[in-house]
Amino acid sequence: MKTFTTLLSLLFMQLILVQTAIAQESRTALVPLPSVDDFSNGEDGWSFGLGLGVEYETAYEGSDEFGVEIQPAGAVQWRSGDNVFFFAGEALGWRGLRSDTWLLEALIGFDEGREESDSDDGRLDGLGDTEEGFQLVFQARRALDADWRYWLVGRAVATENGNLGLFGVGRRFGDKNDGSGSELNAVVVFHDSEYANTGFGVTAEQSAASGLNETNLGGGLRSFGLDYNYRYFVNNNWQIFAEALYEYFSSDVRNSPIARSNYEAEIGVGFIYVF
């Protein structure tokens, strides 16, 4: 009887060791950042999250008008090891982890442009509509420590109406490494002259139609910004997220007659159900 009990104990301990090894080998979130959607639960294959977000934001870049907008949230994802392919809203892309310290991301998205009707106060009357179009985005984050507590970030955006670049640093808060918690990014943003004038320039024709002073901007510094992200896992299926964005424009942008405010701001909150 004693021998049988000993064998059972050894077998039980072996099972525990095997399960521990399997758990250690299984992958969790691609990176433990609240701003990065990862619905895979550490497993390869398809995953899907669907939800809604409510945003309170400026009506257009440089506007002093604010409004509430409801947006869909979530994504369809396919994970293979350290690579995730995704379709989220109006963006189709890929992100991958390299050497545990580099998070690379490339996507093609849709730029909605700007319409005169975006201003309820008629501030854009006579300027016409900015054309819609596609944009290509490439982003890289470089972790400065093993658990992604600090990182550097760079982003390049190429559109049919010019190009934009972003550089910054980030900090993650919270004790878990599953993608919950919060993070803060501080960035500096640059744009070329075409991108600057698409948003804040006024041509001679637009000046005659709108009464605004003709304005031609050069490329260079666009703004300084702060971006805060929060994510909370209610359970295995439900997630709550929030984001706040503040962008303070450079003097060149602030001097544009289109910029009725010195900053752009946005705050949003929502939920996602992971299937």
N, C-alpha and C positions, 0 to 999 in steps of 0.2 A: 504493500500500500504506500509506503514511504517512497519507494522508487517511482511508482506511478505518479504521485503528487509532484515529485521533483521534475519528472518529464513534462508534466503539464505546465509547471512554472517556467521551465526553459522554453517551451513552445510559445507560451504567452509573451515572454520577453522578446523572443525572436520576431513575433508578429508586430510588436510595438516598434522594434528597430526598423523593420521593413516599411511600416507605415510612415515612420519619421523620415526615412530616406526618400520615399516617394514624395512626401510633402516638401522636403527641401529641394527636390529636383523640379517640382512644378513651378511654372512661371506665374508671377502675379502681374500687377500693372506694369505696362511697358516702362513708364517712369512715374514716380510718386508725386505728380504735379496736378493740382486741382484744375488747372486750365486745360489739361489734355484729356479729352474724352477717351476712355478705355472701358468697353463693355465686355471684354473677353473673359474676365475672371481668371486670367492666366492660362486659358486654353486656346489651342489653335482652332481655326474654323470660323464660322459665321457668328456674329452677334448683332443685336439690334436694340436700340434704345429710342423711345419716343416720348415727347413731352411738350410743354408750352412754357414760354417765358413772357414776362411783362416788362417792358422797357420804358423808362421816362428819360427822354433825350432831347437834344437840340434838334430843331426842324431841318437844318442843313448846316454845313460847315460855316462857322462864323455867325450863326443866327443868335438872336437874343430871345427867340420864341422856343417854347418847349411843348412837347406833346407826349402822349402815351401810345405805345404801339405793342400789339400782341404778335409774337413771333413763334414759329414752331421750333422745337429743340430736339436734339438727339442725332443719331446717325445710324447708317448701316455699315458694318465693319467686317473685314475678313482678316484674320491674323494668321501669320505663319512665322513662328519663332519670334524674332525681334523686328518684324515688319508688320505694319498694319496698313491696309488699303481701306479707304472710307469714302462714303458719299454722305455729305451733311448739308442739307439745305440746298444752296446753289453752288456748292463746291465739291469737286472730285479730286482726291489726293492720296498721297502716301506719306507715311512717317516711319522712320526706322532708327533703332538704337545701335550705335557702333561703339565698341570698346567700353561699354557701360558708362561713358562720359559724354558722348556726342548724341544728341537727338536732332536728326535731320528731318525736314518736312518740305514737300513740294506739292502744290495744288494749282488747279485751274478753277477760277471762280467767276462770278458775274458782278459787274459794277453797275448799280442801278442808275447812276447819273443824278442829275438835279433837274427839277421842273419848276417853272415859275409858280405853280400852285403850291409848292412846298411852303411858301410864306403866306400865312393867313392875312398878314398885314400889308401885303402887296409890295414887300421890300425887293422882290425879284422881278417885278413887272418891267418888261422891256429888255430883259437880258436873254430871253429865249431859254430853251431847254438844253441841258448838257446831254450829249448822246450816251446811250447805254452801251456797254461793251464788256469784253472779257478781260480778265486780269490773271497774270501768272505770279505766283508767290513762292519764294524759296526762303526758308527760315532754318537757322541753326542755333542750337543751345549747347553750351559747353559747361558741364558740371565742374565745380571747383572742389568738390569733395565727394566721397563715396555715396552718400545718401541724398544727393541732390538738395542740400540745404542752401547752397549758393550757386549761382551760375551766371554766365555771360550770354547775351542773346544778340543776334543780328538777323535782319529781315530785309529782303529786297522785293519790291512790288513793281512789276512792269505792266502798264496798261496801254490802251490805244490813245490815251490822252496824257502820256508822260510817265515818269518813273519816280518812285519814292524809296527811301532807305531808312532803316531804324537800327539803332544800337543802344544797348542798355545792360543793366544788371538786375538780378532777381534774388528773392529771398523767400524760402518756404517756412511756414509755421505749422506747428502741430507735431504730435508724437507718432502718428501712424505713417506707414509707407504704402498704403493701398490706394492713394489718389485722393483721399479726403483731407480736410484741413483747409488752409488758406495760403495764399502767396501774394507777393507784392513785387511789381516790376517798375523800375524807374528808367525812362528812355529819353533819348534825344532823336529827333526826326528831321530828315533832310528831303528836299524835293528838287527836281530840275525845273527849268523855267516853264516848260509846257504844262507840267502838272500844276505848278503854282498858278498859272494864268487860267487854267481850266476852272479852278475853284474860286480864285480871287481877282482875276484880271478883268478889265472892262475895255473892250475894243471901241474904236471910234463909232462904229455903227450902234453898238450897245449903249454907248454914252448918249447918242442922239435920241435913242428910243426910251431910255430910262431916266435921263437927267442926272445920272451919276458921272463923276469925273472919270475921264479916260485914264486907265491904270495899266501899266505893264510891269510885271514883276520878274526879277531874275531868280535863278536857282540859288540854293543855299539852305541855311537853317530855316526850318519850318516851325518847330515847336519843341517844348519840353513836356513830358507826360508822366502820369502815374496810372497804373492799371492794377486793380485789386481783384482777386478771384477767390471764391469760397465754395466748398463742396462738402456736403454732409450725407453720409449713407444712413438712411432710416433703417433699411434692412437689405437683404440680398437683391431686392428688385427696385426699391424706391430710392431716388437721389434728389436732394435739394441743392440748388446752385444759386450763386449770386455773383454779380460783377459790378464794379464801379470804375469809371474811366474819367480822367481829367487831363485835358491837353491845353497848355498855355501857349498862345501863338507868339511868334517872333515879331519884332517891331515892323518889319516889312509887311507881314500879313495883317497886323493890326491896323496899319495905315490904309489898307484897302477899304473903299467905301462899301464893299460887300460884307466886310467883317463888322457887324453891329455889336459884337462882343469880343472881348480879349481872349476868350477861351471857348472850348467845347467840352461838354460834360454829358455823362450818361450813367444811369444806374438801372440795374435789372435784377430780377429774381424769377425763379421758375422751378420746375420739377421735371424729372425724367423717370420713366418706368423702363427697366431693363428686362427684356423678355428672355 
